[in-house]
Amino acid sequence: MNYFLKFNKNLLTYSLIVLIFIPIFGFNFFISFIGNILLLLFLIPLLLVLVFIGFNSYKSKINTCSNCGAISLGLSKICTNCGADLENISKDNQLGKKPSESTIEVKAEEVK
């Protein structure tokens, strides 16, 4: 019987704590938590769109030298590796080109 009274005393104590502290701190925390979740739900797609736009902008500035194959960011007019002119590079020579669109000439030789 003593255990039952002790358990009820603890239950009463914790119930009072919950009933006193939840209205004071709990609602403010709950409203802030819901607000932050909603803010994240709106900002994450916006952040993903900005990352996608930035990546495509960065990708469009990458040039490949037609002479040596070195990759540059498009800030210079000549290749830093071989000195070839990078201004005359066509869009066919970009990194965005699919491998299936290019052809490779192969000459077969008979090995004796």
C-alpha positions in Angstrom: 0.0 0.0 0.0 2.9 2.3 0.8 4.2 1.8 -2.8 0.8 2.8 -4.2 0.8 6.1 -2.3 4.4 6.8 -3.3 3.6 6.2 -6.9 0.5 8.5 -6.7 2.7 11.2 -5.1 5.2 11.0 -7.9 2.4 11.0 -10.5 0.9 14.0 -8.9 4.2 15.8 -8.8 5.0 15.1 -12.4 1.5 16.1 -13.4 1.8 19.4 -11.7 5.2 20.1 -13.3 3.7 19.3 -16.7 0.6 21.4 -16.1 2.7 24.4 -14.9 5.7 24.3 -17.3 4.0 23.3 -20.5 1.8 26.4 -20.8 4.7 28.7 -19.9 7.5 27.2 -22.1 5.8 24.5 -24.2 3.5 26.6 -26.4 6.3 29.0 -27.2 8.6 26.1 -28.1 5.9 24.3 -30.1 5.1 27.5 -32.1 8.8 28.1 -32.7 9.3 24.5 -33.7 6.4 24.5 -36.2 7.6 27.8 -37.6 11.1 26.5 -38.2 9.8 23.4 -39.9 7.7 25.4 -42.2 10.6 27.8 -42.9 12.8 24.8 -43.8 10.1 23.4 -46.1 10.1 26.6 -48.1 13.8 27.3 -48.0 15.2 23.9 -49.0 13.6 23.9 -52.5 14.7 27.5 -53.0 18.3 26.5 -52.0 18.2 23.5 -54.3 17.1 25.8 -57.2 19.9 28.2 -56.5 22.5 25.4 -56.3 21.2 24.0 -59.7 21.5 27.5 -61.3 25.0 28.0 -59.9 26.2 24.6 -61.0 24.9 25.2 -64.6 26.5 28.6 -64.7 29.8 27.1 -63.5 29.5 24.3 -66.0 28.9 26.7 -68.9 32.2 28.5 -68.2 34.4 25.3 -68.4 36.4 25.1 -71.6 38.5 22.2 -72.9 41.5 23.0 -75.0 41.2 21.5 -78.5 45.0 21.2 -78.8 46.0 19.4 -75.5 42.7 18.6 -73.7 43.5 20.7 -70.7 40.4 22.1 -68.8 40.2 25.8 -68.0 37.5 27.9 -66.3 37.2 30.3 -69.2 38.9 33.2 -67.4 41.9 33.3 -69.7 42.1 33.6 -73.5 45.0 31.2 -74.0 45.5 27.6 -72.6 47.8 27.6 -69.6 49.2 24.2 -70.6 50.1 24.6 -74.3 49.4 28.2 -75.1 46.7 27.5 -77.7 44.0 30.1 -78.4 40.9 29.3 -76.3 38.6 31.9 -77.8 38.0 29.9 -81.0 36.8 26.8 -79.2 33.4 25.8 -80.5 30.6 24.5 -78.4 31.1 21.0 -79.8 34.2 20.8 -77.7 32.5 21.4 -74.3 32.4 19.0 -71.4 28.6 18.8 -71.7 28.9 16.9 -75.0 27.5 13.3 -74.8 30.0 10.6 -75.7 27.5 9.0 -78.0 27.6 12.2 -80.2 31.3 12.0 -80.9 32.9 9.6 -83.4 36.3 8.0 -83.1 38.2 6.9 -86.2 40.0 3.6 -85.7 42.4 2.1 -88.2 42.9 -1.7 -87.9 46.3 -3.2 -88.5 47.2 -6.8 -88.9 49.6 -7.9 -86.3 52.2 -10.6 -87.5 
